[in-house]
Amino acid sequence: SKDLKGAMEILIEQKRQKLSRVEKLDEHMDFASQLIFAQNRGDLTAENVNQCVLEMMIAAPDTLSVTLFFMLILIAEHPTVEEEMMREIEAVVGKQELQN
């Protein structure tokens, strides 16, 4: 836990340093940047920022995998929905190969 917390602190500091060097902030404004600026304004503590980033890193893959799993199960249980989805994909994509 301490190793992970330390790693998050290093990543946040790297992000903070990167933000201090960029010319156009709007090209680098993501959620982590917003958290850092909130800390700079005094709205959040360093611990708040670290905890938010840590939770994003840990929670996102788990919730995403569970959501995708249930979505795939529901599609498999409803073949007419699957067929409709395939028709829509074919209508939008056409003969092009699907990409990630």
N, C-alpha and C positions, 0 to 999 in steps of 0.2 A: 504494500500500500504506500509506504514511504517512497519507494523507488518510482512508482507510477506518479505520485504527487510531484516528486522532483523533476521527472521527465516533463510533466505538464508545465511546470514553472519555467523550464528551459525553453519549451516551445512558445510559450506566451511571451517570454522576453525576446526571443528571436523575432516574433511577429511585431512586437513593440518597436524594436530596432529598425525593422523593415519599413514600418509606417513612418518613422521619423526621417527616413531618407527619400521617400517617394515625392515626386513633384505633383502628381494629380491624385489626390486621395480618393476621388469617386471611383477610380478603377480598382481600388483595393478595399472597398468597404464591404465587408462581410460580417457575419454575426460576431466572430471573435474580435474584429476591429471595433465594432459597436461596444462590446463589453469593455475593451481597453479604454476607449474614450469615456465611457461611463465612469470608470475608475478614476481617470484623470480629472473629471468634473467633481469627483467626490460622491457620486451616486452609489458606487459599489466599492467594496474593499477588495484588496488583492485576493483574499481568500474566496470571496464571492466569484470573482472572475475565474480563478483556478477551478472551483467546484463546477461552474457552468460548463467550462471547456471539457473537464473530465467526464461529466455526465453525457455530453454530446458524443464524446469518443467511445464511451462504453455502451450507452443505451441505444444509439442509433442502429448499429448492426443487428442487435438482438430484436428490437421491435420491427425492423424491416424484414428480417427473415421470418418472423412469426406471421406478419401480415401477408407476405408473399405466399407462405405455406397455405394459409387459410383461403386466400384468393384462388390458388390453384386447385384446392380441394373443391371449392364451390363451383368453379368452372367445370371440373371433371364430373361433378354430380348433376350438372345442368347442360346436357349436350346441345340443346337448342340455343342456349346463350353462347356456347363455344362456337357454334356454326355462324351465328350472327356476328360475333367478334371477328371471325376469319373473313367473312364477307366484307366487313368494314375495313379491315387491314388491306385486303386485296383492292378495294375501291380507292383507298388513299395512296397506297404504295404502288399499286399496279404490278408490273413485272420486275420492278427493281428488287434487288436482294435486300433483305432486312439487315439493319445495322444496329449495334448497341446504342 
